[in-house]
């Protein structure tokens, strides 16, 4: 049996001494956002991303849920729920990543 711990609503496997923490990431296209919402998220309007770069930005799962609640934008909620279902701690929005076909997206 694997021991787990929960911090801020995220459950992680316990680390044996000398082992490094590994957290998983769902990588999705920024096309799941509108251009305006993507810019707002990158500008830190509402819950801010944990990291930004030219190609996109990274959200911790709980922060993405908060962004989804704050914006009311259904694809954000669906992506946060998908990440949870896959056991991912992070969601990276990347302009070069693939879209998740069953979650709404736009070609922009």
CORBEL-V950338 format. One line per field, one symbol per residue. ss: DSSP state (A for helix, B for strand, O for the rest). phi: phi as a letter, one per 30 degrees, with the letter a starting at -180 (. if undefined). burial: I if it has 9 or more other ideal C-beta (glycine too) atoms within 8 Angstrom, else O. Layout:
ss->???
phi->???
burial->???
This chain:
ss->OOOBBBBOOBBBBOOOOOOOOOOOBBBBBAAAOOAAAAAAAAOOOOOOOOBBBOOBBBBBAAAAAAAAAAAOOAAAAAAAAAAAAAOOOBBBBBOOOOOOOOOOOOOO
phi->.cdbbbbhiccbddcdeiccdbbcbccbddddcdeddedddddidiedddabaedlabbdedddedddddcideedddddddeeddiddbbccbdcdddcecceabcb
burial->OOOOOOOOOIOIOOOOOOOOOOOIIIOIIIIIIOOOIIOIIIOOOIOOIOOOOOOIIIIIIIIIIIIIOOIOIOIIIIIIOIIIOOOIIIIIIIOOIOIIOOIOIOOO
